[in-house]
Amino acid sequence: MRTTYATKPREQVSAVLRREKRYLSAAEIHAILRKSRTNVSLSTVYRTLDLLAGKGEASARVDERGETTFVVCDQSHHHHAVCNTCGKVEDVSCEAIETVAHALRSHHGFKLADHEMEFFGTCGACR
């Protein structure tokens, strides 16, 4: 997926997320951009991440330090497999999870509002 953004700095923030394919904080993205001598303000990084998350083009989660981190992802409903070694994030299809959601609705009368699931382990490249 490649979306064009109104400004070059926004495009640069998005490019970092697409290239890294792992959860990153705004500060980490800002540091990557500064290391590559790209002049993008931290506030622009935050605004761009909010924009991407709002459009459903990035997923956000709070890490173990309490910091919000972001990863670019497919706009269709899916889950993530996160490598504990390198941090790479892979999209996971959710057919089996949908079976569980259907069972909650039909067998238990549970009105499911939403769900999130992440799998943690070691990716093929790190094994």
PLY file of the C-alpha trace (Angstrom):
ply
format ascii 1.0
element vertex 127
property float x
property float y
property float z
element edge 126
property int vertex1
property int vertex2
end_header
0.00 0.00 0.00
1.39 3.39 -0.97
-0.52 6.53 -0.14
0.63 9.98 -1.22
0.61 12.63 1.49
0.38 16.40 1.12
3.88 17.16 2.38
7.34 15.71 1.94
7.89 15.36 5.73
4.69 13.31 6.06
5.84 11.10 3.21
9.20 10.63 4.93
7.56 9.55 8.21
5.36 7.10 6.34
8.38 5.76 4.45
10.19 4.99 7.72
7.21 2.97 8.97
6.87 1.09 5.67
10.59 0.30 5.60
10.99 -0.71 9.27
7.86 -2.94 9.55
8.02 -2.89 13.35
6.38 -0.88 16.13
8.14 2.48 16.55
7.50 5.47 18.80
7.42 9.01 17.46
10.80 9.63 19.11
12.31 6.54 17.44
11.01 7.62 14.03
12.33 11.14 14.62
15.77 9.72 15.54
15.84 7.56 12.38
14.99 10.60 10.26
17.62 12.76 11.97
20.25 10.03 11.52
19.52 10.06 7.78
19.87 13.86 7.87
16.16 14.38 7.18
14.88 17.55 8.79
11.41 16.69 10.14
10.20 18.10 13.44
9.03 15.81 16.22
5.63 17.53 16.18
5.28 16.68 12.47
6.07 13.05 13.28
3.34 13.01 15.96
0.78 14.66 13.65
1.61 12.26 10.82
1.25 9.23 13.10
-2.14 10.51 14.28
-3.16 10.98 10.64
-2.05 7.47 9.65
-3.78 5.88 12.64
-6.94 7.88 11.99
-7.04 6.70 8.38
-6.48 3.08 9.47
-3.11 2.92 7.71
-1.16 2.42 10.94
-1.89 0.47 14.06
-1.02 1.85 17.49
-0.29 0.09 20.76
1.19 1.03 24.10
4.52 -0.68 24.76
5.91 -1.95 28.06
7.28 1.54 28.85
3.84 3.08 28.45
4.78 4.77 25.17
2.47 4.66 22.14
4.13 2.93 19.20
2.97 2.57 15.60
3.32 0.13 12.72
2.05 0.46 9.15
-0.52 -2.17 8.34
-3.16 -3.30 5.90
-6.51 -1.55 6.26
-8.43 -4.83 6.28
-9.14 -6.49 9.61
-6.17 -8.56 10.73
-3.90 -9.37 13.65
-0.15 -9.14 14.16
2.71 -11.57 14.73
5.56 -9.70 16.46
9.12 -11.04 16.56
10.57 -10.83 20.08
14.10 -10.65 18.65
14.02 -8.05 15.85
10.58 -6.51 16.40
9.39 -7.18 12.84
5.59 -7.22 12.54
3.74 -9.48 10.12
0.03 -9.20 9.33
-1.89 -12.38 10.18
-5.19 -13.31 8.57
-7.96 -13.85 11.08
-10.30 -16.55 9.74
-9.86 -18.73 12.85
-10.39 -15.76 15.16
-13.60 -14.91 13.33
-14.84 -18.44 14.12
-14.32 -17.69 17.82
-16.11 -14.34 17.48
-19.03 -16.06 15.74
-19.23 -18.63 18.56
-19.31 -15.86 21.16
-22.23 -14.27 19.36
-24.24 -17.34 18.48
-23.59 -19.70 21.42
-23.16 -17.23 24.24
-25.27 -14.29 23.09
-22.26 -12.04 23.53
-22.38 -8.75 21.65
-18.77 -8.32 20.58
-17.77 -4.67 20.13
-14.20 -5.22 19.01
-11.16 -7.39 19.53
-7.40 -7.23 19.20
-4.87 -10.02 19.16
-1.11 -10.15 18.82
1.11 -13.20 18.61
4.66 -13.05 19.95
7.54 -15.34 19.01
10.57 -15.53 16.72
10.38 -14.79 13.00
11.97 -17.04 10.39
14.89 -14.68 9.81
15.82 -14.65 13.52
15.53 -18.41 14.13
0 1
1 2
2 3
3 4
4 5
5 6
6 7
7 8
8 9
9 10
10 11
11 12
12 13
13 14
14 15
15 16
16 17
17 18
18 19
19 20
20 21
21 22
22 23
23 24
24 25
25 26
26 27
27 28
28 29
29 30
30 31
31 32
32 33
33 34
34 35
35 36
36 37
37 38
38 39
39 40
40 41
41 42
42 43
43 44
44 45
45 46
46 47
47 48
48 49
49 50
50 51
51 52
52 53
53 54
54 55
55 56
56 57
57 58
58 59
59 60
60 61
61 62
62 63
63 64
64 65
65 66
66 67
67 68
68 69
69 70
70 71
71 72
72 73
73 74
74 75
75 76
76 77
77 78
78 79
79 80
80 81
81 82
82 83
83 84
84 85
85 86
86 87
87 88
88 89
89 90
90 91
91 92
92 93
93 94
94 95
95 96
96 97
97 98
98 99
99 100
100 101
101 102
102 103
103 104
104 105
105 106
106 107
107 108
108 109
109 110
110 111
111 112
112 113
113 114
114 115
115 116
116 117
117 118
118 119
119 120
120 121
121 122
122 123
123 124
124 125
125 126
